[in-house]
Amino acid sequence: MSAANGQSPAPPPVGASQVFVLAQGFRALPDGTLALIAHDGGLRLFADLTADPDRPEVRTGEAWRTLLASMQPGWSLRALQLFWPDPEPRTAFLAQGAAWASGEQAGRQLLRESLLLFLERHPLPFMRRTVLEFAFPGDEGLAWWESLPRQLGVFGVVVRPLAAEGVQALAHHLFNPVL
């Protein structure tokens, strides 16, 4: 379908990465939020969603229903499920290991050195991340986007909008996950 014959253009296929590859930088919205300028000149907003599955008050199913029910017809939202290297557990353990007293026992010293060596050479653990990509429809979508942390926070879901550095890291990870 083409816009020239009066019909709307076909939506991009699911999983299309063109918005990242041909991005044209960032633009500040009226509230100061930075939006990615996509290949088509449209704006995209990104947020990271987290929830602690071990907490009984977290109700992700209800959060998703609320999120989708609050959207207006014609808006586009994409949920990305990514496996992301997570250096924090390793960094915390290395800091603790470095602070251990070396002791006078050769066995303890060998154990400490072996654990630290293993951690340095073992690949990073991965965590699952959920990232939302919102095709910004204009000012009417800004209030909705800004309300997401409150809307989903009721269900134990934390929404953190991504700054420009976070969007760049996301694009880097999508195209170079080994790095």
SVG drawing of the C-alpha trace seen along z (x, -y; Angstrom):
<svg xmlns="http://www.w3.org/2000/svg" viewBox="-9 -22 59 48">
<polyline fill="none" stroke="black" stroke-width="0.4" points="0.0,0.0 1.3,-3.5 0.4,-6.9 0.2,-8.2 -3.0,-6.3 -4.7,-7.4 -4.0,-4.3 -1.8,-4.2 1.7,-2.7 2.2,0.9 3.5,1.1 7.1,2.2 7.5,5.9 7.8,7.1 11.4,7.0 12.4,4.4 15.6,2.6 15.5,-0.1 14.6,-2.8 17.9,-2.2 20.1,-1.8 18.9,-5.0 18.2,-7.0 18.9,-10.7 19.8,-11.6 17.6,-12.9 15.0,-15.7 13.9,-17.2 10.1,-17.1 8.3,-19.9 8.9,-18.3 12.6,-17.8 12.4,-14.1 14.7,-13.1 13.1,-11.1 15.0,-9.1 14.4,-10.5 13.6,-7.4 14.3,-6.8 10.9,-8.2 11.3,-11.4 8.9,-9.9 9.9,-10.0 10.4,-7.0 10.5,-6.9 12.1,-4.0 11.6,-2.8 13.0,0.1 10.5,2.2 11.4,4.2 9.6,6.1 10.7,8.4 9.0,11.8 9.6,12.8 7.4,10.1 3.7,11.1 2.4,7.6 3.8,7.7 1.0,8.4 2.5,8.2 -0.6,9.5 -2.7,6.7 0.0,4.2 0.1,5.3 -3.7,5.2 -3.7,1.7 -1.0,0.6 -2.7,1.8 -6.2,0.6 -4.9,-2.9 -3.5,-3.2 -5.4,-5.1 -6.4,-3.5 -3.6,-3.9 -0.7,-4.2 2.2,-1.8 4.0,-0.2 6.7,2.5 7.9,4.6 11.4,5.9 12.6,8.9 16.4,8.9 19.0,10.9 21.5,8.4 24.9,8.9 24.7,8.0 28.1,7.1 26.8,6.1 26.8,9.5 30.3,10.2 31.6,6.7 30.0,7.0 31.5,10.4 35.0,9.3 34.9,6.3 34.0,8.6 36.6,11.1 39.3,8.4 38.4,7.3 38.7,10.8 41.6,11.2 44.2,13.4 44.7,15.3 47.6,17.5 46.1,20.7 47.4,21.7 44.1,23.4 42.0,20.3 44.4,18.2 44.2,20.8 40.4,20.9 40.2,17.1 42.5,16.8 40.7,19.6 37.3,18.0 38.5,14.6 40.3,16.1 37.2,18.1 35.1,15.0 37.5,13.0 37.5,15.6 33.9,16.8 31.4,15.0 29.1,12.4 25.7,13.6 22.8,12.4 19.5,10.8 16.3,10.5 15.3,6.9 11.9,5.7 12.1,2.5 9.2,0.6 9.4,-1.4 6.6,-3.9 6.1,-5.6 5.4,-9.1 2.0,-10.2 2.4,-13.9 1.5,-15.9 -1.5,-13.7 0.8,-10.8 3.2,-12.7 0.8,-12.7 0.2,-9.0 3.9,-8.3 4.6,-10.3 1.8,-8.5 3.2,-5.0 5.4,-4.9 2.4,-5.7 0.0,-3.5 2.3,-0.4 3.8,-1.2 0.6,-0.2 1.2,3.3 4.8,3.4 6.3,2.7 9.0,0.1 9.2,-2.0 12.5,-3.9 12.5,-6.0 15.8,-5.6 18.0,-8.6 20.0,-9.1 22.9,-7.0 20.5,-4.1 19.0,-4.2 22.4,-4.2 23.5,-1.2 20.3,0.6 21.0,0.1 24.6,1.2 23.5,4.3 20.9,5.2 23.5,5.0 26.6,6.2 25.4,8.4 28.8,10.0 30.4,6.7"/>
</svg>
